[in-house]
Amino acid sequence: MDILAGKDVERSSWTSIVLQSRLPQATTALLAGSSLAVSGLMLQTLFRNPLAGPGILGVSNGANLGVAIVLLYSGKIVGSESVVSGSIGLSTILAAFLGAMAILSLIVFLSARLKSNTLVLIVGMMMGYLTASGISILNSFAASESIRSYVLWGLGSFSSVSYKQLPFYSLLLLMGLSASVLLIKPLNILLLGENYASNLGINVKRARIQILTVAGFLTAIVTAFCGPVSFIGLAVPHVAQMMLGTSNQQFVVPATLLSGAAVALLCNLLTILPFRNGMLPLNAVTPLLGAPVIIYVILNRKNSRYFN
C-alpha cells in the first residue's frame, strides 16, 4: 500500500516488483476475467446454450493460427524468447489479433445471411475445426524449438502484458466492456425468444451481429495478449446467475463482470502459490475451478433456463 501511495519503502526493489510486475499482472487478470466472463454470458444468452463460451465461435482458434504462423515459421522464431521469459512480443500479439479478427469478420459476415442462431453456432464450430486442422498441419512441419514456444504461449498467462503494453490493452478492453453494458436491453429481450423479441420491435439479426462483434472483439484482445484462457468465460456466467438467482441481465451482467475479475485474480494467485521459483500454467488452474461448475449445471439442467 505504501508503494501504491508513492511512499518510501525499505527496499527499492520492492517498488519495481509491485509497479512493473505485480500491478500490471493484477490489472491484466481483472480485465481479462471480466471480458471473458461477459463474452461467455452474451453468447450463452444469444444461443440459449449453457455450454457456449468465448472459444465456441472459432475466434480463439483464429488467434492460435495467427500465432502458430509467427512462432513456427518466422525466420528467427519471432517472439520466442519473449514467450519463454514471460512477456509477449509485438509480432505475436499482432498475429493473434489479426487471426482472431479474420475469423470474427467471417462469422459476422455469415451471420448476416443466416436466419438461425443455431446455424451461426454450427458455422463457428466448423471454423474452429478448420483452424485447428491448420495448426496441426503447421506443427507437423515445424522445428521442435518453435513448437515449444507455441506450446508455452498456448498455456495462457496473465503475466505476459508488459508495463508499456498495459495502457493500450486496458483501453481496448474497457471499450469492449462498455459496449457489452450497452447490450443489456437486447440481451434481456432475447431471453424471451427470437419471435417475442421481433414482436417487441428488436431487430434480431442486428442484435446478433452486435453481440457477436463485441464478444468476439473481447475474446480476440484477451487471447492476443494472454493466450487462450479456458473455462473462465464458460463457467463464470453460471456462477453469477446462481449467486443472484435471476437471469435479469441488468443484474447478471455487472455480477458477471465482477465475478470474472475475482475468479481471474484467484486463478492468477493459484499459479504462483505452489512454487517459489516457478509458476503453474494458467490453463492448468482454470479447469479446476470451471469444470465442477459446468458439471453442476449439466446435472441440474432441469432447473436451468436454457433447458426450459
DOFI-609910 format. One line per 8 residues: number of its first residue (from 1); their letters; for each residue x, y, z of N, C-alpha, C. Coordinates in pm, 1 decimal. Each point is the difference from the previous one (the first is absolute). Layout:
N
NUM) a) X,Y,Z,X,Y,Z,X,Y,Z  ...
END
This chain:
308
1) mdilagkd) 82.8,-120.6,0.0,-82.8,120.6,0.0,86.3,125.8,0.0  112.8,-5.5,70.2,90.6,115.2,0.8,55.0,26.3,-140.1  31.3,-107.2,-71.7,52.9,15.3,-135.7,-104.8,60.5,-91.3  -123.7,-47.9,8.1,-106.5,52.8,-84.1,-31.3,145.5,34.5  23.6,36.8,126.9,-23.9,137.6,43.2,118.2,91.5,-29.8  109.0,-57.7,-53.7,116.7,80.3,-35.9,93.7,29.7,115.5  -14.1,-74.5,110.4,86.2,23.1,115.7,129.6,-79.5,-13.0  98.6,37.6,80.3,127.2,-71.4,2.0,-15.8,-132.5,73.0
9) versswts) 70.8,-102.8,-48.9,-2.6,-131.1,63.4,142.1,-43.9,30.4  7.6,-112.0,75.2,130.9,-46.0,47.5,94.0,-33.8,-114.0  -49.0,-68.7,-103.2,84.0,-39.3,-112.7,-56.9,57.3,-129.8  86.6,59.3,-79.0,-44.2,58.2,-127.2,-44.4,-108.1,-98.3  53.6,-120.6,14.7,-38.1,-108.5,-91.7,-147.0,-36.8,15.8  -54.8,20.7,121.7,-141.8,-30.7,21.2,-88.8,89.0,-87.9  40.7,125.7,-13.8,-76.2,92.2,-84.3,-3.3,-47.7,-144.3  113.9,-45.5,-47.6,8.2,-50.0,-137.5,-86.3,-124.1,-18.2
17) ivlqsrlp) 2.8,-89.3,98.0,-78.5,-124.5,-8.4,-149.8,30.5,-3.6  -44.6,90.1,87.3,-142.8,29.4,9.4,-49.7,76.7,-122.6  70.4,106.6,-36.7,-47.9,87.8,-105.7,21.6,-55.4,-140.1  107.4,-73.0,-20.7,31.7,-47.6,-134.7,-37.5,-146.0,-23.3  -31.8,-73.9,107.0,-33.5,-141.3,-17.1,-138.0,-32.9,56.8  -16.7,19.4,130.9,-123.7,-44.0,64.8,-120.9,82.6,-41.1  14.4,130.4,-6.7,-113.2,85.7,-35.4,-47.9,-25.1,-143.5  90.4,-3.1,-99.1,-46.0,-34.9,-135.6,-62.7,-138.9,-7.8
25) qattalla) 55.3,-94.2,75.0,-52.8,-136.3,-1.3,-141.2,-3.8,57.4  -21.7,70.0,110.5,-133.4,2.8,61.7,-100.3,72.6,-89.0  41.5,110.7,-59.6,-88.5,75.0,-89.3,-36.7,-83.4,-122.4  99.6,-69.8,-53.2,-23.9,-87.6,-115.0,-102.6,-107.9,34.8  15.8,-61.5,116.0,-92.5,-105.4,42.4,-140.7,55.4,20.8  -11.5,115.6,63.3,-130.8,60.2,25.1,-76.7,23.3,-130.0  66.1,63.5,-95.1,-67.6,34.2,-125.1,-25.1,-123.6,-85.8  95.1,-92.0,-2.3,-17.0,-121.7,-79.4,-114.1,-85.1,55.3
33) gsslavsg) -4.9,-14.3,131.3,-106.9,-79.0,61.6,-137.2,59.3,-26.9  -11.9,131.3,15.4,-128.3,65.7,-27.3,-39.8,-15.2,-146.1  96.3,15.5,-89.7,-28.3,-5.5,-143.5,-43.3,-139.0,-43.1  71.3,-101.2,44.0,-35.9,-137.0,-37.1,-134.0,-40.2,59.9  -23.7,40.9,123.8,-124.8,-37.0,67.7,-120.5,61.9,-68.8  7.8,129.9,-31.8,-115.8,64.9,-63.2,-16.8,-48.0,-143.6  109.3,-37.1,-66.2,-10.5,-58.3,-134.1,-75.2,-132.2,6.0  35.1,-82.5,97.5,-70.3,-126.8,17.2,-147.1,19.7,29.9
41) lmlqtlfr) -31.4,97.5,84.4,-140.0,28.9,33.6,-78.5,41.0,-123.6  55.7,88.0,-80.7,-70.1,47.0,-119.7,-24.6,-114.5,-97.6  98.7,-86.6,-18.3,-14.8,-110.2,-95.0,-97.5,-105.5,52.2  3.0,-25.8,131.4,-94.8,-95.5,57.3,-142.4,51.7,-11.5  -17.9,130.2,15.0,-132.3,59.3,-12.2,-46.7,0.1,-145.4  90.8,35.0,-90.7,-34.3,6.3,-142.0,-38.6,-137.0,-54.2  80.4,-100.8,31.7,-23.3,-134.0,-54.6,-87.7,-86.6,90.9  -33.4,53.2,117.8,-80.1,-75.7,97.4,63.0,-137.6,23.4
49) nplagpgi) 129.0,3.2,22.4,78.1,-123.3,16.3,94.1,17.9,118.7  -11.9,-82.8,104.8,83.7,17.6,118.8,146.3,-32.6,-23.3  30.6,-65.7,-111.7,138.2,-38.9,-29.0,64.0,90.7,-103.9  -66.7,109.3,-34.4,59.3,96.5,-92.1,100.7,85.1,76.5  115.9,20.4,-60.3,103.8,79.0,64.0,76.8,79.8,-102.7  94.8,82.2,44.3,76.4,83.7,-92.4,72.2,-77.7,-109.5  35.2,-124.9,26.0,73.6,-76.7,-100.3,-87.0,-72.0,-100.0  -133.2,8.0,15.4,-87.5,-83.2,-81.6,-13.5,51.5,-142.9
57) lgvsngan) 28.0,127.9,-23.1,-14.7,56.6,-134.0,124.5,-17.0,-86.3  107.0,-54.2,56.1,122.1,-16.1,-76.5,92.6,120.2,5.8  -40.3,104.8,74.7,83.2,120.9,8.8,132.8,-29.9,68.3  -5.7,-76.2,109.9,122.7,-37.2,69.7,91.3,-83.3,-89.6  -60.8,-91.7,-76.0,79.0,-82.4,-90.9,61.6,83.4,-111.5  -71.4,106.2,-41.3,57.6,91.2,-99.0,125.0,67.8,54.0  -5.9,40.5,127.3,118.3,57.9,63.7,111.2,-103.8,10.2  -36.4,-122.3,34.3,99.8,-107.6,8.3,69.3,-20.8,-133.9
65) lgvaivll) -76.8,5.0,-108.2,57.7,-19.9,-132.6,96.5,112.5,-35.0  -39.7,124.0,31.2,89.5,112.2,-27.0,131.1,-11.8,75.1  -8.1,-36.9,127.8,121.3,-15.8,80.0,82.3,-117.8,-49.9  -67.2,-107.8,-41.2,71.8,-116.4,-51.8,82.7,36.7,-122.0  -55.7,80.8,-87.9,72.9,40.9,-120.0,123.6,80.3,37.8  -13.4,90.8,98.0,112.8,84.4,39.8,105.7,-79.6,75.3  -42.3,-74.4,101.6,96.6,-70.1,84.8,62.6,-120.9,-69.0  -74.6,-66.1,-87.3,50.9,-122.1,-61.4,78.7,24.5,-127.8
73) ysgkivgs) -28.7,112.0,-69.1,59.2,14.3,-132.3,63.3,135.0,-28.9  13.0,87.0,99.5,77.0,121.4,-23.8,147.8,-34.3,4.0  79.8,79.1,-68.4,140.2,-36.1,-19.9,78.5,-25.0,126.5  -19.3,85.0,101.4,77.1,-13.7,123.1,-88.8,-41.4,116.4  -112.4,-62.8,-30.9,-100.6,-31.3,102.9,-35.4,127.7,74.8  -58.0,95.2,-75.2,-27.7,132.4,56.2,-80.4,-12.8,127.8  51.6,61.2,105.6,-72.2,1.2,126.0,20.5,-123.0,85.2  78.0,-100.6,-47.1,12.1,-122.0,78.3,71.6,25.1,131.0
81) esvvsgsi) 102.9,87.9,-3.6,69.9,28.4,124.4,-92.4,68.4,99.3  -84.9,91.6,-51.2,-89.5,72.1,89.8,-105.0,-91.5,60.4  -44.2,-99.8,-76.8,-97.8,-94.1,53.3,60.3,-78.6,114.9  122.1,-45.1,-17.8,65.6,-78.8,103.8,22.8,82.3,125.4  34.9,127.3,-16.9,32.3,82.2,115.8,-124.2,54.5,70.6  -114.7,-11.3,-63.5,-122.6,41.0,67.9,-73.6,115.5,-63.2  62.8,73.6,-90.3,-68.0,107.6,-69.9,-19.5,-39.7,-144.7  -91.9,67.4,-66.9,-31.5,-36.3,-136.6,38.7,112.6,-93.3
89) glstilaa) 65.2,-34.7,-110.7,45.7,98.3,-95.3,-113.9,59.2,-80.6  25.6,117.2,-59.0,-101.1,70.4,-77.2,-47.1,-82.2,-118.9  93.2,-70.9,-65.1,-37.9,-79.6,-116.5,-97.6,-111.6,37.5  18.8,-59.2,116.0,-89.4,-106.2,46.3,-138.9,55.2,29.7  -4.1,115.0,67.0,-129.2,63.6,31.9,-73.0,37.0,-127.4  72.1,59.8,-94.7,-62.3,42.6,-124.5,-52.3,-119.7,-79.8  78.7,-106.6,-4.4,-42.2,-120.2,-73.0,-124.7,-61.0,62.2  -3.3,-6.9,133.1,-116.8,-55.8,68.7,-123.3,85.2,-25.3
97) flgamail) 15.8,131.0,6.2,-114.2,90.1,-20.1,-52.1,-8.6,-143.3  89.1,0.1,-96.2,-42.0,-7.3,-139.9,-68.8,-133.2,-30.0  54.6,-108.8,54.9,-62.1,-130.5,-20.4,-138.7,-6.4,60.0  -13.4,53.1,121.2,-130.5,-1.4,67.2,-100.8,88.1,-73.4  42.4,118.2,-41.9,-91.2,91.6,-67.1,-39.3,-50.7,-138.6  89.0,-73.8,-65.4,-34.3,-57.7,-130.4,-115.0,-99.5,14.5  8.4,-87.1,100.5,-107.7,-96.3,24.6,-126.8,71.4,43.8  14.4,99.4,87.6,-116.8,74.3,47.7,-70.3,69.7,-116.4
105) slivflsa) 76.4,61.2,-88.8,-59.7,68.7,-114.9,-78.4,-97.8,-86.9  55.9,-117.8,-17.9,-68.7,-100.8,-80.6,-128.8,-46.5,67.5  5.3,-19.2,131.6,-118.8,-43.2,74.2,-108.9,106.9,-6.6  37.3,125.9,18.8,-97.2,109.2,-6.2,-59.3,10.7,-140.0  85.0,-15.7,-102.4,-46.9,4.1,-139.1,-103.8,-109.8,-26.3  29.6,-119.7,45.8,-91.5,-111.7,-21.9,-126.1,12.1,84.6  14.4,55.9,122.1,-117.0,12.0,87.4,-104.4,94.2,-57.0  44.4,95.7,-82.2,-94.0,91.7,-62.9,-83.9,-69.3,-106.6
113) rlksntlv) 44.7,-118.1,-43.6,-69.8,-73.2,-105.8,-69.2,-125.6,51.6  17.0,-28.9,126.3,-63.7,-117.5,58.2,-112.7,43.8,92.1  -112.1,-67.5,-7.4,-115.7,37.7,80.4,3.6,-58.6,140.3  61.6,-114.9,13.8,-4.5,-72.6,127.1,128.8,17.8,79.2  -14.8,24.1,131.2,117.5,5.7,87.7,71.0,-134.3,5.8  -77.0,-107.4,-12.5,60.0,-133.4,2.6,96.3,-19.3,-116.3  -38.3,50.7,-118.0,87.3,-11.5,-117.3,127.8,81.8,19.2  -13.5,117.1,61.1,118.7,81.9,28.7,93.1,-73.9,94.1
121) livgmmmg) -58.5,-64.3,100.7,79.6,-77.2,95.7,73.6,-113.8,-69.5  -67.7,-69.6,-89.1,62.1,-111.9,-72.0,112.8,50.2,-89.4  -24.1,112.2,-69.2,104.4,56.7,-86.4,123.2,38.3,82.6  -23.6,60.8,116.9,111.5,36.0,87.0,80.3,-121.2,43.7  -68.7,-106.9,34.9,68.4,-122.9,39.8,80.8,-57.2,-116.1  -54.6,5.2,-120.4,72.0,-51.3,-116.8,124.6,83.5,-29.3  -10.8,131.6,19.0,117.4,86.0,-18.0,108.4,-35.7,101.6  -43.1,-32.8,121.7,95.3,-42.8,101.2,71.8,-127.6,-39.4
129) yltasgis) -75.0,-94.8,-55.3,60.9,-125.5,-45.4,98.0,23.9,-114.5  -36.1,88.8,-93.0,87.3,27.5,-113.8,132.7,62.4,44.4  -8.0,98.9,90.0,123.2,63.7,47.4,83.4,-96.8,82.6  -65.0,-84.8,80.3,73.3,-100.3,77.7,72.3,-97.1,-92.1  -64.5,-35.4,-110.1,64.3,-87.6,-97.8,122.0,67.2,-61.0  -13.4,129.9,-31.9,114.3,73.3,-54.6,116.3,5.7,97.0  -30.3,18.4,128.5,105.8,3.6,101.6,70.7,-134.9,9.6  -76.5,-107.8,-6.4,59.1,-133.4,5.2,93.9,-24.2,-117.4
137) ilnsfaas) -39.0,46.9,-117.7,85.1,-15.4,-118.1,128.6,80.5,15.7  -12.2,123.2,51.4,119.7,82.3,22.2,93.0,-65.4,101.0  -56.0,-55.9,105.4,82.2,-66.4,101.7,76.3,-119.2,-56.9  -58.9,-66.1,-97.0,62.1,-119.8,-57.1,130.7,31.2,-71.7  13.5,123.5,-49.8,118.1,35.6,-78.5,91.8,98.7,72.3  -31.2,31.9,126.5,77.5,100.1,72.7,113.9,-63.9,78.9  98.1,81.8,34.0,112.4,-45.5,82.6,-45.8,-14.1,144.7  68.9,-85.7,74.5,-40.7,-29.5,137.4,5.7,123.5,89.4
145) esirsyvl) 99.9,86.2,-18.9,11.0,120.6,82.1,-114.7,96.1,-28.5  -40.2,7.2,-126.6,-113.5,85.3,-36.8,-128.7,-51.9,62.6  -15.7,-131.1,-1.3,-119.7,-60.5,59.9,-3.9,28.4,149.8  115.8,-5.7,64.6,6.1,26.8,143.9,-46.1,143.5,30.2  42.7,96.6,-81.2,-41.9,138.7,19.2,-150.7,14.5,-16.0  -53.8,-68.8,-98.8,-143.8,7.1,-24.6,-78.2,-64.6,114.2  49.2,-112.9,50.2,-67.2,-68.5,110.4,0.6,87.3,125.6  112.3,66.8,26.1,8.0,88.6,116.6,-101.3,112.7,-10.5
153) wglgsfss) -15.4,56.7,-118.3,-99.6,105.4,-18.8,-140.2,-54.9,22.9  -25.1,-121.4,-44.6,-132.3,-59.6,11.0,-40.7,-35.5,141.7  95.1,2.3,94.3,-34.1,-30.0,139.0,-72.0,116.0,68.8  9.0,118.9,-59.2,-67.6,116.4,56.4,75.7,60.3,116.5  -5.2,132.3,11.5,68.7,66.6,110.1,-50.7,143.4,13.5  -21.4,43.6,122.8,-35.9,138.4,26.0,123.6,86.4,25.3  117.0,-61.1,-5.7,123.6,75.2,24.4,68.9,40.0,-129.1  -66.3,-21.8,-113.2,64.4,24.9,-129.1,-17.9,142.6,-50.3
161) vsykqlpf) -85.8,79.0,65.0,-20.6,138.8,-41.6,99.8,89.2,74.9  85.9,65.7,-74.8,102.5,83.2,61.6,-59.4,131.9,49.9  78.8,71.0,79.3,-42.7,128.5,55.3,-31.4,99.9,-111.7  77.0,-4.8,-107.6,-20.8,91.9,-112.7,-122.2,-38.1,-82.7  -30.3,-129.4,-7.1,-115.0,-45.5,-77.7,-132.1,16.7,74.8  7.2,14.9,131.1,-120.0,-0.1,83.4,-102.0,108.9,-36.3  41.2,126.5,-23.6,-101.0,102.2,-33.0,-79.3,-33.1,-126.5  67.4,-47.0,-104.5,-67.3,-34.2,-124.7,-93.8,-118.0,20.0
169) ysllllmg) 48.1,-101.6,70.7,-80.3,-117.9,32.4,-124.1,38.5,79.8  18.0,83.6,99.5,-110.8,41.0,86.8,-103.2,81.7,-77.2  47.6,91.2,-85.1,-90.1,85.5,-75.6,-90.2,-82.8,-91.5  58.3,-96.4,-69.6,-78.0,-83.4,-91.6,-106.8,-79.9,73.9  38.3,-60.5,112.5,-96.2,-80.5,73.8,-106.9,85.5,66.7  34.9,115.9,48.3,-100.0,88.1,61.0,-101.5,46.5,-103.4  44.3,20.7,-123.4,-93.0,34.2,-107.0,-97.0,-115.9,-25.2  54.0,-121.0,-5.8,-84.8,-116.7,-22.4,-96.1,-24.8,115.1
177) lsasvlli) 47.0,17.9,122.7,-85.3,-20.2,117.1,-111.2,104.1,5.4  30.9,123.0,-38.8,-103.8,104.3,-4.5,-107.2,-36.6,-101.7  42.7,-54.4,-114.3,-96.3,-41.2,-103.2,-87.8,-114.2,50.0  57.8,-90.2,79.2,-78.2,-113.0,51.6,-108.8,47.8,95.4  26.7,104.1,77.2,-100.9,55.0,91.4,-115.9,61.1,-78.8  30.7,58.7,-115.4,-103.8,61.4,-83.0,-91.6,-104.5,-64.3  41.1,-125.6,2.4,-79.2,-107.3,-60.0,-91.7,-70.1,100.4  -10.8,52.9,119.9,-81.1,-64.7,104.0,-146.4,-12.0,-43.4
185) kplnilll) -55.3,106.1,-58.0,-141.6,-3.0,-38.9,-28.9,-107.0,-105.5  74.3,-4.2,-112.9,-28.3,-106.7,-97.1,26.2,-139.3,55.1  96.6,-14.9,89.8,25.5,-129.6,61.2,-120.4,-45.1,82.9  -56.3,92.4,73.7,-117.6,-32.4,80.9,-117.1,-44.1,-86.5  -20.2,68.8,-110.2,-111.8,-33.5,-87.8,23.9,-132.8,-70.8  124.8,-28.0,-37.4,32.2,-125.7,-67.5,-23.9,-120.7,90.4  1.1,21.8,130.3,-29.2,-109.5,93.1,-141.1,-54.1,-20.4  -87.8,84.8,-51.1,-139.0,-39.1,-19.9,-21.8,-74.6,-131.1
193) genyasnl) 104.9,-5.6,-84.2,-12.4,-68.1,-128.2,6.3,98.2,-115.9  43.6,-47.9,-115.4,16.1,86.0,-117.0,-134.4,53.6,-48.7  -104.3,-83.1,-2.0,-130.6,43.9,-49.1,-57.3,111.5,86.3  10.5,-16.0,131.1,-50.9,101.6,91.7,79.9,129.3,-14.6  134.5,-14.8,-17.8,84.7,118.4,-18.3,-38.7,75.8,-126.6  -28.6,-72.9,-106.5,-42.3,63.6,-125.4,-131.3,73.9,17.6  -93.0,-59.1,74.3,-128.7,63.3,24.7,13.2,128.6,81.4  106.5,7.6,79.9,23.5,120.4,80.4,76.7,106.9,-77.2
201) ginvkrar) 29.1,-29.3,-126.5,67.4,99.8,-83.3,150.8,-11.0,-2.2  54.7,-107.9,57.6,144.6,-19.4,-1.0,41.5,-62.2,-133.0  98.1,60.2,-64.1,57.5,-58.6,-121.3,94.4,-111.8,43.6  -48.4,-123.4,-4.8,75.0,-112.9,53.9,132.3,-18.6,-73.0  -2.0,14.8,-130.3,122.5,-20.0,-77.9,105.8,103.6,36.5  -42.6,125.8,15.1,95.2,105.0,38.2,50.9,-21.3,142.1  -89.6,-39.0,90.7,42.7,-27.4,137.2,98.9,-115.2,4.5  -22.3,-102.2,-82.1,91.7,-112.8,-5.8,138.0,44.5,-46.3
209) iqiltvag) 4.6,82.7,-103.5,128.8,48.3,-51.3,72.3,82.4,105.4  -74.9,85.3,71.2,61.8,82.3,104.0,58.4,-85.8,111.3  -75.3,-99.3,43.3,46.8,-87.4,108.4,121.7,-80.0,-44.9  -4.4,-55.2,-120.0,113.6,-76.4,-51.4,123.2,87.3,-14.3  -18.9,123.0,-45.0,113.5,90.5,-19.5,66.1,35.2,132.1  -81.4,36.1,100.0,55.9,39.1,130.2,66.0,-118.9,68.0  -69.3,-114.5,2.6,56.6,-118.9,64.3,126.7,-45.6,-71.3  -2.3,2.1,-132.7,118.0,-40.3,-75.9,116.0,95.4,18.4
217) fltaivta) -28.3,129.7,5.4,105.3,99.6,19.8,68.1,-17.9,134.9  -79.2,-16.6,105.7,56.9,-20.4,133.8,83.9,-127.5,4.5  -50.8,-106.2,-60.7,74.1,-125.9,-3.0,129.8,14.3,-77.1  -5.9,72.4,-110.4,119.4,18.8,-83.2,109.2,75.3,75.6  -37.3,106.1,70.8,99.9,79.1,73.1,63.9,-81.8,111.6  -84.5,-68.2,78.8,53.6,-79.7,111.2,90.1,-111.3,-51.7  -42.6,-68.3,-104.9,80.1,-109.2,-54.8,130.1,51.1,-57.5  -2.7,114.7,-65.3,121.2,56.0,-59.4,104.6,32.6,105.9
225) fcgpvsfi) -44.1,55.2,111.8,95.2,42.7,102.3,30.7,-108.3,103.2  -96.3,-85.0,31.3,16.6,-95.7,109.8,3.8,-145.2,-44.6  -22.3,-25.2,-127.9,-10.6,-137.0,-46.0,-141.8,-51.0,21.1  -29.2,-120.2,-47.1,-134.9,-56.1,17.4,-24.5,-39.9,145.2  -93.5,68.4,65.7,-32.5,-26.6,140.6,-130.9,-77.1,4.5  3.4,-118.0,56.7,-116.9,-88.2,-2.8,-87.3,15.3,124.0  -127.3,-35.0,-14.8,-99.2,-21.7,105.2,-51.7,125.0,70.4  73.8,108.8,4.3,-51.1,118.7,69.8,-126.3,50.9,-68.4
233) glavphva) 4.3,13.2,-131.8,-116.5,47.3,-72.7,-114.5,-98.4,-0.8  30.0,-125.5,19.6,-102.6,-103.9,-2.1,-69.7,-15.1,134.5  75.3,7.6,108.5,-53.6,-32.3,132.2,-48.7,120.6,79.9  68.1,112.2,-10.7,-31.8,114.1,85.8,-142.8,51.2,-17.3  -55.5,8.3,-123.7,-139.3,45.4,-11.3,-97.2,-85.7,81.5  23.9,-129.7,8.0,-85.9,-86.9,78.9,15.7,29.1,149.0  121.6,27.4,41.9,24.4,32.9,140.5,-75.7,128.0,37.5  8.3,101.0,-86.0,-67.3,127.1,27.9,-150.7,-18.2,9.5
241) qmmlgtsn) -57.3,-77.5,-91.4,-144.5,-19.8,1.1,-45.6,-84.9,118.7  82.0,-97.6,40.4,-35.5,-80.7,116.9,4.6,83.7,127.4  93.1,93.3,8.0,8.6,86.0,118.0,-118.6,94.5,9.2  -43.3,51.7,-115.0,-108.7,97.3,-0.6,-137.6,-65.6,-1.0  -8.5,-119.7,-58.5,-128.1,-67.6,-10.2,-93.8,64.3,-100.2  54.5,70.8,-98.8,-80.2,65.1,-102.8,76.6,1.0,-130.8  -74.0,15.4,-110.1,63.7,10.7,-131.0,-14.2,140.7,-57.1  -49.0,94.3,80.9,-12.6,138.9,-43.4,139.6,56.6,-27.7
249) qqfvvpat) 22.9,36.5,-125.7,133.7,42.7,-41.0,45.0,130.8,65.1  -94.9,81.1,47.2,38.4,122.1,69.6,79.4,-29.9,126.6  -25.9,-115.1,59.4,74.5,-41.2,118.7,109.8,-100.5,-34.3  -27.7,-86.4,-97.1,93.3,-108.3,-31.5,126.8,52.7,-67.1  -14.0,97.4,-89.3,118.7,51.9,-70.2,100.3,62.3,97.4  -41.6,92.8,89.6,97.5,52.3,97.6,58.3,-108.9,90.3  -85.6,-94.2,42.4,47.8,-108.4,85.9,100.6,-87.5,-74.2  -23.4,-22.9,-127.3,91.7,-80.6,-79.9,133.5,71.3,-17.9
257) llsgaava) -3.6,130.1,-22.2,123.9,77.3,-12.8,84.5,-10.3,126.9  -65.3,18.4,114.7,72.9,-5.1,127.4,47.4,-141.9,30.9  -85.7,-98.4,-25.9,37.0,-139.1,27.4,114.8,-44.3,-89.2  -3.7,40.5,-127.3,108.2,-34.6,-90.8,133.3,57.4,44.9  -3.0,125.2,45.8,122.2,62.7,49.5,53.0,-72.2,123.6  -90.9,-36.1,92.0,40.7,-67.7,123.3,55.8,-139.2,-28.4  -66.3,-74.6,-88.8,46.9,-135.2,-33.1,134.7,5.4,-69.2  18.6,95.8,-89.9,127.9,12.0,-69.4,112.8,33.0,98.3
265) llcnllti) -27.5,88.3,94.8,101.2,31.4,101.6,32.4,-121.9,84.5  -103.3,-77.2,35.6,21.7,-121.2,78.6,83.9,-100.9,-77.9  -32.3,-18.8,-127.4,77.6,-92.7,-83.6,144.8,45.5,-11.5  18.6,130.5,-15.0,135.9,53.2,-9.1,77.3,-24.1,128.6  -68.3,15.1,113.8,64.4,-25.6,129.8,38.2,-146.8,14.1  -88.2,-88.3,-44.9,26.7,-143.4,11.6,116.4,-44.8,-87.8  25.6,70.9,-108.2,114.2,-36.7,-84.1,132.3,32.1,67.1  -2.4,94.1,94.9,124.6,43.4,65.0,24.9,-72.3,131.2
273) lpfrngml) -103.9,-31.1,75.9,15.4,-52.0,135.5,82.7,-128.3,13.4  -17.7,-101.0,-87.3,65.2,-128.1,27.4,151.8,3.6,-2.8  57.7,96.1,-70.7,144.7,-2.0,-17.8,59.7,136.4,31.5  123.4,-2.3,42.7,72.4,123.7,25.2,77.0,45.9,-123.9  45.8,-94.1,-79.5,83.8,33.6,-114.4,-66.4,-31.7,-133.6  -127.3,-19.8,-1.5,-68.8,-33.5,-123.6,-149.5,24.4,12.1  -71.4,-22.3,-109.8,-143.6,22.7,-2.1,-69.2,-116.5,-69.7  -123.0,-27.4,42.3,-82.2,-96.9,-71.1,-58.1,65.2,-125.1
281) plnavtpl) -22.3,-75.2,-106.9,-68.1,56.1,-116.8,-141.6,43.4,37.6  -42.3,112.1,-54.3,-132.7,52.1,32.0,-109.6,-98.7,-38.1  13.9,-62.0,-116.0,-102.1,-93.9,-46.0,5.0,-135.1,70.6  93.0,-15.0,94.1,-2.6,-117.1,87.1,-83.3,27.8,124.7  -26.4,128.1,26.4,-72.9,40.0,119.9,-147.3,29.2,-30.5  -26.5,68.0,-111.6,-138.0,40.4,-30.0,-98.2,-117.9,-8.7  38.3,-116.0,-55.0,-97.1,-111.4,-0.9,-35.2,-50.7,139.6  91.8,15.4,96.3,-27.7,-44.8,135.9,-117.9,75.5,60.3
289) lgapviiy) -15.9,125.7,-40.0,-112.0,79.9,49.7,-120.3,-6.1,-93.7  26.4,-8.5,-129.4,-108.5,7.4,-97.6,-71.5,-130.7,-25.8  72.8,-110.2,-7.5,-61.9,-128.1,-34.3,-107.3,-43.6,99.6  21.8,10.5,131.5,-106.9,-38.0,93.8,-127.8,81.5,-18.3  13.9,128.7,-36.6,-118.3,83.1,-22.3,-80.2,-51.1,-118.7  68.6,-33.7,-109.4,-68.0,-47.8,-119.8,-67.0,-135.1,26.7  67.7,-86.7,73.6,-59.5,-129.4,35.3,-126.5,20.8,83.5  4.8,93.9,93.1,-117.4,30.0,82.8,-115.7,50.6,-86.1
297) vilnrkns) 31.1,87.5,-95.2,-105.0,54.3,-87.5,-65.0,-110.7,-81.5  81.2,-92.3,-52.1,-53.4,-109.5,-80.1,-87.4,-92.8,84.7  45.5,-31.1,121.4,-75.8,-88.8,87.0,-131.4,62.6,44.9  -2.9,132.9,5.6,-121.2,69.9,41.7,-66.3,70.8,-118.0  9.5,-61.2,-116.9,-48.6,63.6,-122.1,-150.7,26.0,3.0  -75.9,-78.4,77.2,-145.4,20.3,5.8,-35.4,134.9,61.0  90.5,50.2,84.5,-24.6,128.1,64.4,62.5,116.2,-75.7  64.5,-33.1,-112.4,69.1,105.0,-74.5,-94.5,66.6,-97.8
305) ryfn) 11.2,129.1,-18.5,-84.4,72.6,-93.1,26.1,-40.6,-143.6  115.1,-61.7,-26.7,31.9,-38.5,-138.0,-74.9,-124.9,-42.2  -45.7,-80.5,95.3,-62.0,-126.7,-33.7,-151.8,3.7,16.3  -49.8,117.0,40.0,-145.4,10.9,22.1,-70.8,32.2,-132.4
END
